[in-house]
Structures are given as C-alpha cells and as structure tokens.
Amino acid sequence: MKSFRTFMAEQQGLDEAVVKKGAVAAYALQGRKNGNNAVRSYNKAKQALKTSVNSTTLDQKADKLLSAIMHLLDGLVATRKQIGSVSSQVTSSTVI
C-alpha cells in the first residue's frame, strides 16, 4: 500500500492531456460566445435598418442608420474576437 506522501509525489506532475482539453474547451466556449454576440449585433443592425424604412423624417432615418452602423461595428468586433478564440484554440491544441 502506498503512503500518502508517495501518492502525492506521483500526482505532482500536470496531466497534460487534461490541461490541453481544458484549454481547448475554454477557447471553444469563448469563441461560441463571441460568435453569438456577433449574430446578436448583426440582427440588431438588421432590425434598425428595417425600422428606418417607416421613419418619416430625415433625422429619424439618419439616427436609425447610425444605430445600424454602430451595431454592425459591434458585430465586426465580436467576429474578430471569435477569430482570435478559434486561433487560440488551434494553437493550444497543437502546442500543449
């Protein structure tokens, strides 16, 4: 029977497979979250453009267009973050 100290000494090393799986899973979850944020922003921009058609004044239409552009830019930023997460996922799966 192993002593507690012997058991703990054997457990000192990191299990690289577990670390690798955890890192890949974390980056995958982060990429999915950023992808969902991008879709949400794009849909908000689409909705803003749809409602701008019904606006009567030029100022209202301009405000709706500016809102749509801001949502599109938010979507692009989220897409960039998603690409970074996927890149990190691939890197961590090959390096670790």
C-alpha positions in Angstrom: 0.0 0.0 0.0 1.3 3.5 -0.9 1.8 6.1 1.7 0.1 9.4 1.3 3.4 11.2 0.6 4.2 8.7 -2.1 0.8 9.1 -3.7 1.1 13.0 -3.6 4.6 12.9 -5.1 3.3 10.9 -8.0 0.4 13.4 -8.5 2.8 16.4 -8.7 3.1 16.4 -12.5 0.4 18.0 -14.6 -1.6 15.8 -16.7 -1.0 17.5 -20.0 -4.0 15.8 -21.7 -6.4 17.3 -19.1 -4.8 20.7 -19.4 -5.0 20.6 -23.2 -8.6 19.5 -23.2 -9.5 22.3 -20.7 -7.7 25.0 -22.7 -9.3 23.9 -26.0 -12.7 23.7 -24.3 -12.3 27.2 -22.8 -11.3 28.8 -26.1 -14.2 26.9 -27.9 -16.7 28.3 -25.4 -15.2 31.8 -25.7 -15.4 31.5 -29.5 -19.0 30.4 -29.4 -19.9 33.3 -27.0 -18.3 35.8 -29.3 -20.0 34.3 -32.3 -23.4 34.6 -30.6 -22.6 38.2 -29.7 -21.8 38.9 -33.4 -25.0 37.4 -34.6 -27.0 39.4 -32.0 -25.3 42.6 -33.1 -25.9 41.9 -36.8 -29.6 41.2 -36.1 -29.9 44.4 -34.2 -28.4 46.3 -37.1 -30.8 44.5 -39.5 -33.8 45.4 -37.3 -32.7 49.1 -37.1 -32.5 49.2 -40.9 -35.9 47.6 -41.2 -37.5 50.2 -38.9 -35.7 53.1 -40.6 -37.9 52.5 -43.7 -41.0 53.5 -41.6 -39.4 56.7 -40.3 -41.0 59.9 -41.6 -38.3 62.5 -41.1 -34.8 62.6 -42.4 -33.4 63.0 -38.9 -35.1 59.8 -37.7 -33.8 57.9 -40.7 -30.3 59.2 -40.1 -30.5 58.2 -36.4 -31.6 54.7 -37.4 -28.8 54.4 -39.9 -26.2 55.5 -37.4 -27.6 52.9 -34.9 -27.4 50.2 -37.6 -23.8 51.1 -38.4 -22.9 51.0 -34.7 -24.4 47.5 -34.3 -22.6 46.4 -37.4 -19.3 47.6 -36.0 -20.1 45.8 -32.7 -20.7 42.7 -34.7 -17.4 43.0 -36.5 -15.5 43.4 -33.2 -17.2 40.3 -31.9 -16.4 38.4 -35.1 -12.7 39.5 -34.7 -12.8 38.2 -31.1 -14.3 34.9 -32.3 -11.5 34.5 -34.8 -8.9 35.1 -32.1 -10.6 32.5 -29.9 -10.5 29.9 -32.7 -6.9 30.7 -33.4 -6.1 30.3 -29.7 -8.0 27.0 -29.7 -6.0 25.7 -32.6 -2.7 26.9 -31.2 -3.4 25.4 -27.7 -4.4 22.0 -29.3 -1.2 21.8 -31.2 1.3 23.3 -28.7 0.2 21.7 -25.5 
